[in-house]
Amino acid sequence: MDRFDFIETRDDVIRNIKTLYHYLSDENDVDTYQWASSIFKNGRIYVIEIIDSHICFSPSRFVGYKDNTKDKHKENHGDGNQTNDVLKNYYQKVQDDRLDIVFQKELSRYHLSSGEKKYWIPNDFTVEDILKYDNNTKMSMNSKHDKYWHIQMHLPDGKGGMEIDSKQMLLEKEPVIGTGEWEDKQCVDFKTIAKGNIVLVRKGSEAIALCEIIGDNFIDEELTEKYYNLNFRKVRILGWAEHYKQPRPSLFSQGSFKSCSPSTEQYKYIDEWLKYIQSHSFIGNCSKLLKEKKNIILQGAPGTGKTYNTAAIALKTLGVTDIDLTDHKAVMKRYDSLLGDQIFFTTFHQSLDYEDFVEGLKPHVQTDTDGNSIGVTYEPEDGIFKRACNAVQTDQSKDIVECIDDYLQKIKGYQNKREIPTVTGRSSLYVWWKEGNSTVSCRSTNSTSSRGEEYTPSPLNIEKIKLQAQGKGVENNWQQYAQAFIEAVKKEFHATTNKPVVLIIDEINRGNVSKIFGELITLLESDKRLNGNHPIKVMLPYSKNEVFGVPSNLYIIGTMNTTDRSTGTLDYALRRRFAFITLKSQDSVIKKFYSDTDNEELGTIALELFEDINRFIENPKHLCGDMSIDDLMVGHSYFMAESKDELHDKVEYEILPLINEYINDGILNVKNDEKKMAFNSWLSLSPVQEIEDEDQEEDENE
């Protein structure tokens, strides 16, 4: 994996650091942001540079090549020993707890964390020279977590002053917060805390917004004239309070600018708000992409939450706003209530085909009015895809069940029978209802039966018609006739209006997608949907003359396990019709789990295992083939357990078999003795004890 486009000057290094920070600054590009976050936290030795009076970090292997980019680095991340040989010309290696604290604070700006590192600092700098640029070092050394603050802004006379309109300051072209000039700790803290700290802006005990400090303290005469304050800090708005629950009264009521200690309820409130924002940002971005593209696939390694996240994304896409989308229990309760109506779920497998997914001929037993069998016919029956498409055409403002009941009254008695078209439009049916019956009488107008005019060869179960109309079931014997009846009811009561529907396809790459979708692959594209710029309809093979199109309001979410190559991959025809979102294994999810369960001791063990297994998999000596760490890293869900015994069982019976399979399949290249040592360590819930060799310690994991 040799690369020879090495940096030639320190300026080349600084340019690369700016590139990495540029990737980190754009959270709207989910894929790039997640990639950059992984690179940013997973190195072993970091280059430090002072850029615009800010201490910046980057893994040495990323900055070691001239004009490096995401694409170049993903294609070939090079040899860490070679890049370090070049960096020695401009930098010296150090290891210092104070730099670890500054680095953790920098990671926290992106809601990340990591362990101890080693650092390259410029040859003409000392560690003390670096720390001069960190206004918060002393505070951070006392408390790594003292990064949350709350502020109420007053006139310059201080604590007894009038409140100003804080919201207007946050609505400036470049949002700001401000204070007066006081000779007390609150004013000093405001002017000196480092960028990246989180501040809750309040009015009394009422929260207004959550912000991140992004600029140093400054003075501005125009701002002072408008808002009276003398000191200002630029901020980035993370979230407005109207989109989150208010704190309990008096939780944030004291002081003008105060910090929140980690053990306080104030700290917990801000921390939960941040997690809510982070989760909703991901869900919102996925939903936005789904609405634009119509089809997305969540891909990633096992246990990264692909199926778990589909429910929240589906609800967001359907416009559900009255529940917290980060509350999985609430999400699943609403999700279950919409199944079969606005949400449809299926799993692809190797034996699934077009007849199961779209439509196919199914046997139906014909019965007479007494319920006796009189033969078997084969009728077209809709698969889940077609049922999901049909579910778009209903009207939530009109109760379809009530419409059916009203329609039955109109066709009560044979003398009030109606002639309605079949679904294909090729023929028609007579329908009527005998009061008290549980079935609708139905007979083709082409029937030549001599058994009397009220003879009913195709009775339709009324309750099953209602279920089919709601997308919650089908009329088992005469599905197409039942659908014709439903369409007649909709036409009678003008109950045809669009509503959004989400179809979730789990394990989409495990089926033969070309065989399953058939001619409908073309119709999946957004511009070829009904009401698209280039709408296309096709004639379905079993319902014959029925012309079919895919509604614009149907949204498809697929999930795909990136490690599962045994069942084949998506072909290019389908791949280009989907947008792909990679879900990565994240230690932040593990931290939240153990924080919520109040089990920090077990959480520490789980996190150490997670980080150690991550290093093991992405070690350049082990990783081979065309898969990256994002494809292979064991998902965070594997490390979430209620007890030490449960965590041990997950390691022994889930994690180790998975990694062993990687090794057996040649995805990881690991020697037997190294594998044995690692597996034994992990079984004891301990990281692998490595003896570092100074010449080899530069094997980084970016």
N, C-alpha and C positions, 0 to 999 in steps of 0.2 A: 504493500500500500504506500509506495513512495510518492512524495510530491516534492517538487523542487522550486516552486514559486515562493520562496521564503521572503520575509520582510527584509528591507535593506536599511531602513532608518527607524527611529522611534516614532516619527510622524506616521509611518505605515501602521504601527501598532495602534496609535491613537485613532487613526481613521477606522480601523477594524472595531475598536471599542465603541465608537460612535455608531457604527453599523448595527452592532448587537443591541445597543440601547434604543436605536430606532425601531428595531423589531419589537422590543419590549414595550414601546410606547403606543403601539396600535393594537388595542384589545379587540377591535372590530374584526380584524383578520384572525379568526379563532385558531386556525391551523398554525400560522406563523408565530402567533403569540405563545401558544403552547409549546411549540418547538423551541423557541428562544428561552422560555422559562426553564425547560428541562436542561438546556445547555448551560444556562446561567447558574443553576444550583448544583450541578452534578460533577463539576471539575474537582481535581485534587489540588492543583496549584494554580494560583491566579496572578495575573499581571495587574498591578495597581498603577493608575495614572490620575493626576489631578486635571480635570477638564472643567473649565468655567467655574473654578473654585469649589468643585464637587469631587469627592473621592469616588472614582469609578473602578469597577472590577470587570475582568473577563477571564475565562479559562484560557490558559496559555496556548493550548493547541489551536483555538479559534483565531487568536491574533497573530499566530506565527507565520501565516501565509499572506502574501501581498494581496490587498483588495479582496479579502475573503467575503463570501456571501453564504446565505443559507443553502442555495443550490450546490455551490462548490463543496461546502462542508459535508452535506448529506451524501454527495457522490463519492467523496474521498476525504475522510477527516485526518489522514496523514499519520505520521509517526511522532508521538510525543517526545521521544528522546531527541529526534532531529530538530524539532522546533525549539526545544529547550537549549540545545547547543547554540542556536542562533541568538536566542534571547540573552544568553550569558554575556554577549557583547555590550548590552545596554542596561542590564538589570542584575541585581543581587538577590539571592534567595534568603527569606527570613521566615520565622514562625513565631507569632506573638499573640497572646490572648487578647490584647487590646484591638488588634486588627480583626480578630474573630468577631468581636462585639460590633465593630463598625460594619463588617460584612453582613452580620445577621440583621442589622438595622436596614442595610441596603436591600437585602432580600425581602424584608417585611413590607417594603413599598409595593412589592408584587405578590404579597400574601404567600411568600415562600419561606422556607427555613432549611438549615443544613447543619452539618457538624463542623468540627475543627478543620482548618485548611492550612496550606502553606502558600507563600506569596512571593512574587517577584516585585521588588520595588526599584525605582531608578537608581543607578549606581551613585549619583550625587545626592541621594536622599537618605535620611535616617527614618526610623519608625516615628520618632517624635516630630519630624518634619511633616510626615503624612497626617498625624493626629491634629496638627494645628488647624487643618481644614475641617475638622469635625467638631462643631460647637456643642455636640451632645455627648462627647465621649465620657465625661465624668459621670453624668447622669446615667448613661447606659451601663457603666461598670457597676453602679449600685443596683440597677434593676434593668435587666434586658427587656422587660415587658412594659416599662413606663413610657408608652408611645401614644396613649390616648389622652385627649384633653377636651375640655368644654369651655366655651367662651360666651359671655354676654357683653355686648359692646355698649359703652356709655359715652357721655360727653367727657371732655378732658379733665374735669374736676374730680373724676374718679368714682369711688364706690357710691357716693351719694348722687351721682349725676343722672340725667335723664337717659332713657334708652333711645337708641337711634334705630332707624329702619335697617336692620341687618340684611333682610332679604334683598333690598336694593343694591347693597354692596356686592352680594353674590350674583346679581344679575348684570353687573358691569361686563363690558366686553372681555376684560380679563378679571375674573372674580377675585375679590380681596376680602380679608378680615382685618380689623384694626383695633388699636388701643390708644389711650392717651400716653403721656410721659409721666411715670410715677417712679418714686424711689423705693420700690418694693420688689419682692421676688417675682410676683406675677408679671410685672412689666419686663423684668430681666429674662424670665423664661420665654415670654412671647418673642422677644427679639433674638434669642440665641438658640432655641431648639432647632434641630436639624430638619432639613427637608425630608419628607416622607412620613412625618408624624401626622396622626389623624386627629381632627378637631371636630367636635359636635358644636354647631352654632345653635344657640337657643335664645328664646325670649322668655325670661323668667324660667319656669320649669318646663315650658313647651319647646320641644325640639323643632328646629327649622330645617336643617340640612346637615349632612355629614360630608366633610371635606378632607382633602390631603394637602398639606403645605408643599408647594413646589418652588417657592422662591425665598431668597433671603429678605431680611427686614429692610425696608426703605421708607423714605419720606416723599410726599407728593403734595404740593400746594393745592392743586385742583381738587384732589381727593379730600384734603383737610377742609377746604371750603365747603364741600358738599356734606361731609360726614363728621367733621370736627376732630376726628382722631388724628394723632401725629405719627404713629407708627403703623406700617402696613405690611402684610405678607400676602403674596399671591397664592391662590389655592385652586385645586381642581375639585369640582363638585362630583362627589361619588353617588349621592342619592338625596332626594327630597323627602321630608318627613311625611308628606301626604301619601307616599307610597309605602309607608311602614307604620307599625304601631307606635303610639306615643308612649313615653316612659310614664311610670306612675307619678302622681303629683309629688313635688318636692324632691324627686331624685336628683335633679340638676338645678339647684336653687342658690347655692352659695358661691361667692367669689366671682370675679370678672374673667379670669383665665386660670383654670385649675387643671392639674393632672389627675388621672384616674389610676389608682393602684390596682394591680392585677387581682387582688382578693376582693374587690368591691363589686357591688351590684352595678355601679356605673360602668365599670370596665366590661362586665359581662354583657350589658345592654349594647354598648358600642360594638363589641366583638361579634355578637349575634347579628347586628345590623349589617356589618361588613360581609359576613358569610351569606346573608340573605341577598345582598347586592351582587356578590360574586356568582352565586347560583343562578339568580334571575338573569344576570347578564348572559350566561351561557345558554340558558333555556330560551331567552329572548332572541339571541342571535340565531340559534337553531331554528326557531319558529319563523323568524323573518326570512331566513334562507329557504325554508320549506314553502312558504307562501309564494316566493318568487320563482323557485325552480320546480315546485310541485312534488318533487321526489328527492328524498335524501337518504343516505345510508350512514348509520353510526358504526364505525369500525374500530377495532382495537383488540388488545390481548384479552384472554379470559379474566373475568372478575373486575373489569373496569367500569361496570355500570351501564352497559349499552341498553339492555332490556329495561333496567331500572329507570333510566332517564326518558324512555319513550313515552311513558304515561304523562309526565309533566309537560313534555313538548307537545303532545297531542292536545292536552287541555288548553295550553297557551294558544295554540293554533285555532282552536275552536272558540276562543274569546272568553274563556272562563276567567273571571277576575275576582270572584268573591271568596276564594280560598287561598291560603299560603302555599305556593307551589314548591316550597322547600319542606313542607310537612308531608312526608311520604304517606302517612296513614290517611290524611285528609285527601291527598291526591288520589290514592287508590279507591277510596270510598266513592268519590265523584266519578272516577274512571269506570268503576263497576256499574254505576247507574247509567252510563252512556253506552255500554257494550251492546252491540246489536242494533243501535239506533244511530249514533254519530261516530262510534268507534268500533272497528272490526279488527280482529286479531287472528293471525294464522302463522303456522311454522312450516317452512319449506323442508322437504326431505327428498331422498333420492327416488322414491316411488311416486311422488306427486306428479300429476300431469294436467294438461289443459282441461280435460273433462271434469276434474275436481275443482280447479281454480276458476275457470270462466263459465263454461256450461257443457253439459254432456247429456246423453240419453240415459235415463234411469227407468227401471221397470216399475210399473204401477198396476196393482190388482184392481180390476173393475168389479164393482159390486152392484147388485140391484137394490131396489128400495127396501128390501128386507135385510140387506147386508150380506147377501150370499155372493160368493165369488162367481163371476161369469167370464173370467179370462184375464190375460195380462197384456198390457200395451206398453210401449216405450215412448216416453214423453221427454222433451227437453227440460232440464232442470238447471237452475242457476247455481253457479259456484259462488264462493265468497266474494270474489272480485266484482262480479256482476251485481250481487246483492248490495255491495257497498256503493256501487255507481247508482243503482236504483234508489238507495236511501237518500241521496241528495235531493231528489224530487219529492219532497213532502213539505208541508206547511206547519210550522210549530204553532202558529196563531190559530189553527183550526185543529181540533181533536179528530183525527182520522177515525177513531173508534166510534165517536158520536156520529160522524158523517155516515158510517156504515149502518149504524142503527136507524138513522133517519131514512136512508136509502131503502132499507128493508121494508119500512112502512109504505114507501111508494110502490113497491113491487109485491105487496101483500095480496096473495090470491093469484090463481093462474090467469084470471081475466086482466090483471095489471102487469103481466109479464113485459119485460123490456128486451129488445134486440140490441145486443152490444157487440162491437168488433172484437175479434181475437187479438192477441198481442201482435201477431204478424200482420194483421189486416187482410189476410187472404180469405177469411170467411167470418162468420158471426155466430153468436150464441143466443139462445133464449134463456133468460134467468127470471125466476120468481121465487117467492117465499110463502110457504104455508105456515100460518101463525102457530107458534108453539114448537115448530121443528128446530132442531139444532143444526140443520143443514140448509143451504140454498139449493133449490132445484136448478139444474143446468143441463141443457141439451143443445147439441149443434143444430143449426138451422138446416144442415145438409143430411140430418138423420133420416133414414128410410125405415125406421122401426115401425112395426105394425102393432105395438103393444099399448097403444093409446096415446092421446096427445099430452097427457100429464106424466108420461113415462120419463124417468130421470136416470139416465145411465151414468151421469157424472156429478153426483151430489158433492157440494163443497161445504166442509165443516166451518161454521161461522167463527168460532173462537180461533181456529187456525188461520182463517182469512185475516182476522184482526192482528194476529201476531205477525203474519207476513207483511201486512201494511205498515207495521211499526218497525220492520227489519229485525224482529226478534225470533223468527221461526218461519216455517213454510207449511202450506197445505200439502200434506204428504202425498196424496193420490193425484191431485190435479193442479199442480203448481201454476202452470201456464193459464189455465182457466181462471184460477183464483186471482192471478195478476191482471187478467182482462177485467174481472169484476172490480178490482181495486182501482184500475185506471178509469173505469166508468163512473165510480163514486167520486174520484177526484175531479173529473170533468163536470159532473153534475153540480158539485159544490165549489168549483173553481179553487180547489185545494192543491195547486201545483206551484210551488215556489222553492227556490234553492236554499239549501242550508249546507254548511261545510261538514265534510265527513273525512275521517282519518282511517286509513287502512295500515295496520302495522304488520310487517312481514319479518318474523324472527328467523335468524339463520338463513338469510336470503341466498347465500352462496352454496347452500347444501343441496339445492334443487337444480335441475336442468332448466335454467331460466328461459332459454330460447324455446324449449318445448312447452313450458308452462304458460308463458305469455302468448306464444304464437304470433298472429298478425297484430296483436294489440301493442307490441313493442313500439310500433310507429306512433300510436295514439297517445303514448305516455308523455311525449314532449309538450311543454306548456303551450306553444303556439298552435299545436295540432289538436288541442282539446276543444270541446264545444265552447263557443264564444271566444276562441283564440283567434290569432291573426290569420291562421291558415287551417281552419277546422276540417277534420277528416272523419268520415264515417265508413264503417265496413259492414259487410253482410256476414253475420255469424253463421257458422256451418250447420248448427243443429236447429236453431229456430228459423232457419232458412231465410224467408223474406224480411226478417226483422233487421232494420238498419240500426247500427249501434255506434255510439260515440262515447268518449270518456269525458265526464263533466269537469269543468275547470275548478269546481269546488271539492274535488276529491284529492286528498293529499296522502302520499305514500311515505311511510317511514320504514326503512329496512335496517336490520342489524347484521353485522358480519364479523365473524371471528377471524382476525388476520393470521392467526397461527394455523388455521385449519386449511391446509393445502391438499389434503387427501381427496376431497370431494370436488375439486375443480374450482376455477375462479370465474368471475363474471366476464362475459364476452364484451367486446368493445361496443357493440350496438346498444346493449343495456347500460354499460358503464357510463357512456356519455350522456345518458338521460337522467343520471342521478348526480347530486352533489355529495361529496364524501367528507364526513367530519370524523376526525380521529379522537377517540377518548383515551387519555393516557392514565397510567397508574399514578395516583397522587398521594403523597404522604399527608397532605392537608386533610383529606377525608378520614384517614386513620386517626389523626390528632383530634378531629371533631368528635369522632365516635367515642374515643376514650375520655374526652372532656365531658361529653354528655352523660356517660355512664359513671363518671367520677371514679375512674380506675387508672390513675396516672402511672402507678408502678407497672401494671401490665402494659400500658400504652408505651412506656419507655422501652420495654423488651420488644414489643411488636415493631416499633419504629426502627430499632437497631437491626432487627432481622430484615425488615423491608430494605433499608439502605444497603445492608451487606449483600443481599441477594441481587439488588439492582447493580451493584459494583461487579459482582461475579458474572452476571449475564452480559453486561456491556463491555467487559474487559476485551480489548482488541485481540488478545490471544485466544479468547473463547468464541467471540462472535464471528460467524462466517456466513457465507451465502448472501442472499439478497434481502434478508430481513434486518430491520433495525430494532433498537431497544424498545421503541414504541409498539412494535409488533409482538414482542416477546415478553416484556416485563410482566411478572406475575401481578395480577390485579390487586388493588387495595383491599377488596372485599375478603380475600384470603387471609388477611392479617387482622381481621376484626372479630374478636371473640369475647365471650362473657367471663371466661376463666382461663387460668393457665393450662388446665387439662384440655379445654376445647382448642386453645391455640396450638398445643402440642399435636393434637389429632389432625388439625388442619395442615400443619407442617408435614406430618408423617404420611397422611393419606390423600392429600390434595396437592400441596406444593411440590414435594419431592418427586412424586410420580410424574408431574408435569415437566419438571426440569429434566428428569431422567429420560422422558420421551424426546425432549429437544436434543439431548445428547445422542440417543439411539438413532434419531432421524438425521443426524449430521448437521443440525442447525447450530448446535454448540459443539466446539471442539475442545473437549476436556479430558485430560489424562485420568486414568483410573484412580491413582493414588490421590490426586487433587480432588476428584469427585468424592472419594471416600472421606477425606478430611473435612470437606465442606458439609457433606450430608450429616456426618456425626456431630459437627458443631451445631448445625441448625436443629437437629433432633434434641439437643440439650438446650435449645432456645438461646443460643449464643452465637455472636458473629464469628467468622473464621479468624483464628489467630494467625496473622501473617508475620513473618520475619522480614522486615524491610531491608532491601539492598539499596544503598545510596545510588548506585548506577542505574537501578531499575525503577526507582520510586516515581519516576516521571510518567509511568503508564497511567494516563488520565482516562477518565470516563466521561467524555463529552457526548 
